Every structure is written in structure tokens, then in C-alpha cells.
Amino acid sequence: MKRIFLLSLLTLFCVTNLMAQNRMEIGANFFPMGKEVITTKTSRLLYRVGVYGEYRWGIGRHFDAGARLDVQGGPMESHASYNANPWAISTDILAVADFNLFPGKTVNPFIGIGVGPGLGMHNNTLDYLWAGSFLAMADARLGLELFQHLRVAVDFKTPVLGSPGFTSLCLNVGWAF
């Protein structure tokens, strides 16, 4: 089993390095939302964590365009809750574009946008089952690429169509190769 896993990782690394002008990024994001006092008068930390994968093509010297798959989840607010510990999960597929200020340098600030469809789900229902809704997401991000691999960004994502409960301001940390 270990050999298959190591062979899979080695193959993924080799294939992505062969595509020199195209970049792939894998990362995680975190969105702290503060504390909430639930009906039992206890407080709990609200947060949303997620993972993402992004593939970008270089368009000229300063521009990148690509696609991003993002999945986030965590506890949600429960003001008039049927469920004492409701959770929310959202996923989206975005078309993204970045403008790189100093491409190829050790520190490269970038600004980006993204739009695309998504799906939001929660279990804050009377019967504790999951309910979902379609989302049309808009995304804006600002960040730094360090040493041409480590990307740290602040990402504001909000549904243009759908429940505003899936709006997030995340800290993304990813590795581009």
C-alpha cells in the first residue's frame, strides 16, 4: 500500500513539473467567525475550514487564468435553530484570473477574481436532514507568492445568487508547483 501511495505521489509530481508554463496549486483555507452563544447559554467557536485545488495557465507575462475547486465546512450560527450543533458545507468551481505584479521574483504580489457555480448545504432543519441550495459565487483575492511556490492570500467569497450564509473571508495558504 505504501509503494502504491509513493508511486502515485511521484507520478503526480513528475507530471505537474513537465507542464512548466502551467501551474497547479493545492492548499487549505481557514475562516474564523468568532463565538456564538447557543440556547444552552454556552459559547462555541464558529469557524470554517476547507481545501482547494487550482490549475492556472499563463496568459502573457503578468496574467494567469484557470479553474479552482474549493470545499469548505464547519459549524454554523443557530439563532432559531432546530439543531443544537448545525453544520454547513459549501463547494464551488470557479473560473479565476490573477494579475501578478512582479512575476518570477522572490516576492510576487497578486490580485485576482473568480466567478462560478457552487452548492451550499446545511443540517439546520427540523428533521436534522441536509438541505441544499444552488449558489452563484463571486470571489476576490489579494495575496503574495513567495519564492515562486508558497502562496498566501486573503480571499473574500460571496454568493451573488443564493444564501448569504455562505459568505466567507478566508486566509488561504497553498503550494504552487
Salt bridges, closest charged atoms under 4 A:
GLU25 OE1 - ARG56 NH1 2.80
GLU25 OE1 - ARG151 NE 2.82
GLU36 OE1 - ARG44 NH2 3.13
GLU54 OE2 - ARG56 NH1 2.91
GLU54 OE1 - ARG68 NH1 3.35
GLU54 OE2 - ARG141 NH2 2.85
ASP64 OD2 - ARG56 NE 3.77
ASP70 OD2 - ARG68 NH2 3.43
ASP70 OD2 - LYS157 NZ 2.34
GLU77 OE1 - HIS79 NE2 2.66
ASP92 OD2 - LYS157 NZ 3.46
ASP98 OD1 - ARG141 NH2 2.99
ASP98 OD2 - ARG151 NH2 2.97
GLU145 OE2 - ARG23 NH1 3.57
GLU145 OE1 - ARG151 NH1 3.04
ASP155 OD2 - ARG68 NH2 3.65
